[in-house]
Amino acid sequence: MCTKDRRKWLATEEYHGLLQTAWQEATGWLVARYVVMPDHVHLFAAPGEMDVDLDTWMRYWKRLFSSLHGRREHRWQAGHWDRRLRTGESYDEKWQYVRNNPVRHGLVAKPDDWPFQGELHVLHWCE
């Protein structure tokens, strides 16, 4: 999901912490690995403890983040782009691509140098 008009305000320690808080409170889906970029977020998630569809959950945590955040000029674009992964191999492959995003954008030399990434829940794959 992207910030409105792709404005680059998102990748800060404060907002990184607020995103983690929102995701931990929005338990309809469980956020696993993620990367927060200046103007968008990549995350991997799986259904959580409630029966909530992905679109509803996305709107919920964005609204929760905005409430915690409190700056009206920082908005999310409507909607999001998602892709369903079917195997653990695909997850690892996609994660390697996502974690290299800050390198491709010239923000760091190595993926491990990017401070705005993490893993809140471990996804276990049944194959």
Stockholm file with secondary structure:
# STOCKHOLM 1.0

chainA/1-127         MCTKDRRKWLATEEYHGLLQTAWQEATGWLVARYVVMPDHVHLFAAPGEMDVDLDTWMRYWKRLFSSLHGRREHRWQAGHWDRRLRTGESYDEKWQYVRNNPVRHGLVAKPDDWPFQGELHVLHWCE
#=GR chainA/1-127 SS CBBGGGCSCCCSHHHHHHHHHHHHHCTTEEEEEEEECSSBEEEEEEECSSCCCHHHHHHHHHHHHHHHHCCTTCCBCSSCCCCCCCSHHHHHHHHHHHHTHHHHTTSCSSGGGCSSEEESSCCCCCC
#=GC SS_cons         CBBGGGCSCCCSHHHHHHHHHHHHHCTTEEEEEEEECSSBEEEEEEECSSCCCHHHHHHHHHHHHHHHHCCTTCCBCSSCCCCCCCSHHHHHHHHHHHHTHHHHTTSCSSGGGCSSEEESSCCCCCC
//
